[in-house]
């Protein structure tokens, strides 16, 4: 089960910062702080998906069900779900299965449009890793563009890596990777009717932006923003720009008749 933190506020839409595959919630630190300062109610998750049991992690649908249950402990009204990588798929599934609960979604680094890229990432991570330190080195280089410019909280990041290498952690990771590969992103996207913001790094080495530049213009109520010199985690790498785009999107969602 997930643990959550909730910061209440008076605005009519709650922002949900979704868990990722196995990156800790440190990716969302600056977004959380700035949304709090701006008076938005926010829910964030303390664990990544690899903290779940293997059966749940094997299904994006089951993970989304647990996420919604955790959110409903705090919030009864509409929510905007923000997710990166697997978290983006969870956002898609929320809008697909629970449209009445979703005022909008913000997706970054979503797998599914470039199958070859997804497979390459999995092979790089799993074939080469024999020790937690190797996992950290490999994943940071894949996750961030020019990672040397960021001061990552080493203790929190190490806790994330150790979580993968706990008993049964790697089994859960493999199950979650299978869920990512099996999720029908191409079929789901055109069915989503809520507002959609896609926030991408130009230098994303895990999920390249080019397929999304072709796909997003074909979707209803959708916008793509691309950040230069940015990899797989724009909320961390380009926190200022990401926050500006996110808050403009939140204002747009609030102004819609569904929320008002």
VEXMIKE-64430 format. One line per 8 residues: their letters; for each residue x, y, z of C-alpha. Coordinates in steps of 0.1 Angstrom, whole numbers, padded with zeros to 4 digits. Layout:
% residues N
A	X Y Z ~ ...;
% end
This chain:
% residues 260
XXXXXXXX	0000 0000 0000 ~ 0011 0036 -0007 ~ 0016 0062 0020 ~ 0007 0098 0011 ~ 0012 0133 0022 ~ -0016 0158 0018 ~ -0014 0196 0019 ~ -0050 0211 0020;
XXXXXXXX	-0059 0244 0004 ~ -0090 0262 -0008 ~ -0087 0259 -0046 ~ -0113 0237 -0062 ~ -0089 0212 -0079 ~ -0063 0190 -0061 ~ -0030 0183 -0077 ~ -0018 0147 -0074;
XXXXXXXX	0019 0140 -0079 ~ 0020 0104 -0089 ~ 0046 0077 -0081 ~ 0070 0065 -0107 ~ 0085 0031 -0114 ~ 0113 0033 -0089 ~ 0124 0069 -0086 ~ 0117 0083 -0052;
XXXXXXXX	0094 0113 -0046 ~ 0124 0136 -0045 ~ 0117 0144 -0082 ~ 0086 0162 -0070 ~ 0101 0182 -0041 ~ 0102 0216 -0058 ~ 0068 0211 -0075 ~ 0053 0202 -0041;
XXXXXXXX	0069 0233 -0024 ~ 0058 0257 -0051 ~ 0022 0244 -0054 ~ 0019 0247 -0016 ~ 0032 0282 -0017 ~ 0007 0291 -0045 ~ -0022 0277 -0025 ~ -0030 0245 -0044;
XXXXXXXX	-0041 0214 -0025 ~ -0016 0186 -0032 ~ -0013 0149 -0027 ~ 0021 0132 -0031 ~ 0032 0096 -0027 ~ 0060 0084 -0004 ~ 0069 0053 -0024 ~ 0075 0042 -0059;
XXXXXXXX	0056 0014 -0076 ~ 0083 -0012 -0068 ~ 0072 -0009 -0032 ~ 0040 -0027 -0041 ~ 0034 -0064 -0043 ~ 0043 -0081 -0076 ~ 0007 -0088 -0086 ~ -0004 -0052 -0082;
XXXXXXXX	0027 -0039 -0100 ~ 0020 -0062 -0129 ~ -0010 -0041 -0139 ~ -0013 -0004 -0145 ~ -0050 -0008 -0138 ~ -0044 -0022 -0104 ~ -0018 0004 -0095 ~ -0042 0031 -0105;
XXXXXXXX	-0070 0016 -0084 ~ -0047 0018 -0053 ~ -0036 0053 -0062 ~ -0072 0065 -0064 ~ -0081 0048 -0031 ~ -0052 0066 -0014 ~ -0062 0100 -0029 ~ -0098 0095 -0018;
XXXXXXXX	-0087 0093 0018 ~ -0080 0130 0015 ~ -0100 0144 -0014 ~ -0135 0140 -0027 ~ -0135 0165 -0055 ~ -0118 0167 -0089 ~ -0081 0161 -0093 ~ -0053 0168 -0118;
XXXXXXXX	-0029 0139 -0120 ~ 0007 0146 -0128 ~ 0030 0117 -0137 ~ 0064 0109 -0151 ~ 0072 0076 -0170 ~ 0051 0049 -0154 ~ 0033 0076 -0135 ~ 0022 0091 -0168;
XXXXXXXX	0005 0058 -0176 ~ -0012 0058 -0143 ~ -0025 0093 -0152 ~ -0038 0080 -0185 ~ -0055 0051 -0167 ~ -0071 0075 -0142 ~ -0086 0095 -0171 ~ -0097 0064 -0189;
XXXXXXXX	-0113 0045 -0160 ~ -0124 0074 -0137 ~ -0132 0104 -0159 ~ -0155 0119 -0133 ~ -0126 0122 -0109 ~ -0102 0138 -0133 ~ -0101 0175 -0142 ~ -0069 0171 -0162;
XXXXXXXX	-0037 0151 -0166 ~ 0000 0162 -0170 ~ 0022 0136 -0185 ~ 0060 0135 -0190 ~ 0082 0107 -0203 ~ 0053 0083 -0210 ~ 0062 0050 -0225 ~ 0042 0034 -0253;
XXXXXXXX	0047 0052 -0285 ~ 0082 0041 -0292 ~ 0083 0003 -0283 ~ 0120 0000 -0294 ~ 0130 0027 -0269 ~ 0111 0011 -0241 ~ 0128 -0023 -0248 ~ 0163 -0007 -0250;
XXXXXXXX	0158 0009 -0216 ~ 0148 -0023 -0200 ~ 0177 -0042 -0215 ~ 0202 -0015 -0204 ~ 0189 -0015 -0169 ~ 0185 -0052 -0163 ~ 0214 -0068 -0182 ~ 0241 -0045 -0168;
XXXXXXXX	0230 -0042 -0131 ~ 0246 -0065 -0106 ~ 0248 -0041 -0076 ~ 0227 -0012 -0063 ~ 0255 0013 -0071 ~ 0256 0002 -0107 ~ 0218 0007 -0109 ~ 0222 0043 -0095;
XXXXXXXX	0249 0052 -0120 ~ 0231 0037 -0150 ~ 0197 0051 -0142 ~ 0209 0087 -0134 ~ 0227 0089 -0167 ~ 0195 0077 -0185 ~ 0171 0098 -0163 ~ 0188 0132 -0164;
XXXXXXXX	0204 0152 -0192 ~ 0238 0164 -0180 ~ 0233 0149 -0145 ~ 0265 0164 -0131 ~ 0249 0198 -0128 ~ 0223 0186 -0102 ~ 0228 0181 -0065 ~ 0209 0149 -0059;
XXXXXXXX	0201 0140 -0023 ~ 0223 0109 -0022 ~ 0207 0094 0009 ~ 0172 0096 -0006 ~ 0184 0083 -0039 ~ 0202 0054 -0023 ~ 0171 0045 -0004 ~ 0153 0043 -0037;
XXXXXXXX	0179 0020 -0052 ~ 0180 -0002 -0021 ~ 0142 -0005 -0024 ~ 0147 -0022 -0058 ~ 0172 -0046 -0043 ~ 0152 -0056 -0013 ~ 0139 -0092 -0011 ~ 0115 -0095 -0041;
XXXXXXXX	0121 -0060 -0052 ~ 0136 -0070 -0085 ~ 0107 -0093 -0091 ~ 0083 -0064 -0086 ~ 0104 -0042 -0109 ~ 0102 -0069 -0136 ~ 0065 -0071 -0131 ~ 0061 -0033 -0134;
XXXXXXXX	0082 -0033 -0166 ~ 0059 -0059 -0180 ~ 0030 -0037 -0171 ~ 0046 -0008 -0190 ~ 0052 -0029 -0221 ~ 0016 -0042 -0220 ~ -0002 -0009 -0215 ~ -0021 0001 -0247;
XXXXXXXX	-0010 0037 -0248 ~ -0017 0043 -0285 ~ -0053 0030 -0281 ~ -0060 0048 -0248 ~ -0048 0083 -0257 ~ -0075 0091 -0283 ~ -0102 0081 -0258 ~ -0092 0106 -0231;
XXXXXXXX	-0115 0136 -0231 ~ -0101 0156 -0202 ~ -0075 0184 -0208 ~ -0040 0171 -0213 ~ -0006 0187 -0209 ~ 0024 0168 -0222 ~ 0057 0182 -0207 ~ 0088 0166 -0223;
XXXXXXXX	0125 0170 -0223 ~ 0141 0175 -0257 ~ 0169 0152 -0247 ~ 0148 0124 -0231 ~ 0169 0093 -0237 ~ 0143 0069 -0223 ~ 0112 0081 -0241 ~ 0121 0103 -0271;
XXXXXXXX	0099 0133 -0277 ~ 0096 0128 -0315 ~ 0066 0103 -0315 ~ 0048 0127 -0291 ~ 0053 0156 -0314 ~ 0035 0137 -0340 ~ 0008 0123 -0317 ~ -0003 0152 -0295;
XXXXXXXX	-0016 0174 -0324 ~ -0041 0146 -0332 ~ -0055 0145 -0297 ~ -0084 0166 -0284 ~ -0077 0194 -0258 ~ -0040 0186 -0257 ~ -0008 0206 -0256 ~ 0028 0197 -0258;
XXXXXXXX	0056 0217 -0243 ~ 0093 0207 -0249 ~ 0122 0218 -0227 ~ 0156 0221 -0242 ~ 0186 0206 -0224 ~ 0163 0184 -0204 ~ 0160 0146 -0201 ~ 0133 0123 -0187;
XXXXXXXX	0123 0144 -0156 ~ 0113 0180 -0165 ~ 0097 0186 -0131 ~ 0132 0182 -0116 ~ 0155 0194 -0144 ~ 0135 0224 -0155 ~ 0115 0231 -0124 ~ 0108 0268 -0131;
XXXXXXXX	0095 0263 -0166 ~ 0076 0231 -0156 ~ 0059 0249 -0127 ~ 0049 0279 -0149 ~ 0033 0255 -0174 ~ 0017 0234 -0148 ~ 0000 0264 -0130 ~ -0012 0278 -0162;
XXXXXXXX	-0027 0244 -0170 ~ -0043 0242 -0136 ~ -0059 0276 -0141 ~ -0073 0264 -0174 ~ -0087 0233 -0158 ~ -0104 0253 -0130 ~ -0119 0276 -0156 ~ -0137 0248 -0174;
XXXX	-0174 0243 -0166 ~ -0168 0208 -0152 ~ -0149 0223 -0123 ~ -0166 0256 -0119;
% end
